[in-house]
Amino acid sequence: MVLAGETVLPIASGQGAARRPADLAAAVRELEAGPDAGAARRPRWVWADTREAYPPLLDAGVRVSRCHDLTLTEGLLLACEGRYGEPRSARAAHARLHGRPVPDEQPSMPGTLFAPEPLGADAVAEVLADQLRRVEALPDPGRFRLLVAAESAGALIAAEMGHDGMPWRRDVHDALLTELLGPRPVHGMRPARLQALADEVAAAFGHPVNPDSVQQLVKAFKGAGVALKSTRSWELKRIDHPAVEPLLAYKELARLHSFHGWAWADQWVRGGRFRPEYVVGGVVSGRWATSGGGALQIPKVMRRVVVADEGWTLVVADAAQLEPRVLAAMAGDAGLARAAGEIDLYSALAQAFGGDRDHAKIAMLSAMYGGTSGDAPKLLAMMRQRFPHAYRFVEDAAKAGEEGRLVRSWLGRTSPPPSERWRELVAGPEGGRAARDRGRFTRNFVVQATAAEWALALMAVLRGLLPEPARLVFFQHDEVMVHCPLGLAREVIDAVSAAAEEATRLVFGATPVRFPMEAVAVSCYADAK
C-alpha cells in the first residue's frame, strides 16, 4: 500500500503478540533496514494499538521508525467530529465502517473463551483508508495529519521508554528510604519513623488516633475545639495545634512510603531500571498519564536515585516557560512574540508591568488559567492593554467554553463537550458559576493542548536525531531525559536544541517566538535542578 510517496504496511492486530513473533520481527527488521537505511525510505507501520503491537517487537530487538496508531487516531477524529467518548478501538472503528454493532472498550483477557478474534490486515487497511478520508475532509487537514503523526510517534516513544527504563539505583533507593523512614518494616507494619510520628500525633490529642483516617482526625480536632472540613495540608497549616507539625510530617513521609517505597520498587524497578507504563494522550489536553508506576509524579527527593550507568550520563532538558510561548505563537501577538524571543520571557515582559517580573508572571498565568484573585484583575487589565491579541485569543476560548461550544488546539485536538449535568447547572441559579468554570477549562485547553503537541513534535524529532546507543528514558510535560555514553553528551545536547527548533517550525511555521531547551549533562537527576 502506498500513500503520498511512502510505503504503508498494515499489520493485523495480535500479530505482534504470541502468534508468530519471531517471523514478524524478522520481517519488520528486514523492511526497516531496506536497501537504503535513510528514514525517508522506511515504511510507516499501521496497527490497531501500539501498546499491543510494539512491545513484542521491542523484546525481539526490533525498533520501527514510524507508525500510524489506529486507536489513537480514531480518538482524535471522534472528538473532532463531536463524538467524544465513543469507542475508539480499531475494532470499533471497523464495526462502524460496516454498520455493525460497535463493541465496547472493555479489554478481554487474551486466550480466554471470549477473547475477540484479531483484526486482520485487510480490516486494518480499511480502517486506515477511512481515517485518511476523514482527515482530508477536515478544514485544515495538514495540521491534523501532523497531530496524528506526532501522537503515533509518541506511542512508539512511550513503549520504548517503558521497555528501556530509566536508570534507577536500587541500593541508593533503599539507603534513602532507610534514612527517611527507618529500616524496611515487616509487611503490614509502619516504618519506624512513621510510627514515631503517629505516636506524636496521638500524644498531642491525648488518646490514640489513626493518622491515616480522615474521619478519626476530623473527630479528634473537633474534640480539641478545631473545626475542619478536611485534613489537606493547606487547611492544617492554618490552625494552631500541637498535632499539626507531626501530622504534616507524617503525611509527607507516608505518601513517599506508599507511592515510592520498597513495595513500589519491587513492582516497578527491574534490572536497575524504572519501567513505568505511560499512557499517550491520557489527559484530555493530550498530556500523558501513567497506568502504573507514577512516573509523572517523581518527588524531588527521589531524583537522587536516578543515576547514570558507569561511563554514561543523563542529558536533562526542559523548555523555559513553554505555555506562554505557545500562546504568543498561536495569537500572533507581536509584543508578546518579542518577549518570547528572549530566554527568560517573564523578565522580558517585566517592563510592561513596571519592571516587576512577578507581576508579569501573575498576569500571564492569570490570562491562561483564568485567575481572578489578589492583584490578578489589575494586572489582567494591563495585559489586555499591552498584549491585546494574546489576551483576546484566550478570552475567545473562554467565551466558547462558557457558551458550551468546543475549542481546538493549534493542530486540531478537540475539547470534550459539556456534560448534561453542566447544561442542567447552567440553566439553574448557579449557571453563571458553572459557565465560568468551563470557560477557565477551555481557556487553558487551547494553550495546554498545543504545548503538548509541541512537546510531542520535539520528542519525535529528537528520537530520530539521537545517535546510537543513546535513548530517551523520561518525559514529563516539557522535560525530557536522554541516557547516553559520556562521549556523546555534546552531540545529544546539540540534538535537543535542533529538535526544539524543528518542532517549532513543524508546529508553527515561521514565527519569531523562541522555544529554548536548556540541556545539561549530569550523572544524577538531582543535579539537573
PyMOL commands that set and color helices and strands:
alter all, ss='L'
color gray80, all
select helices_A, chain A and resi 15-19+21-33+39-41+50-59+70-80+90-97+121-136+141-164+170-181+192-205+214-223+233-236+244-260+262-268+295-297+300-305+322-331+334-339+345-353+357-369+376-386+388-402+420-427+431-465+486-508+525-528
alter helices_A, ss='H'
color red, helices_A
select strands_A, chain A and resi 2-3+6-10+44-47+66-69+166-167+269-270+273-274+277-279+289-292+312-319+471-476+479-485+517-522
alter strands_A, ss='S'
color yellow, strands_A
deselect
rebuild
show_as cartoon
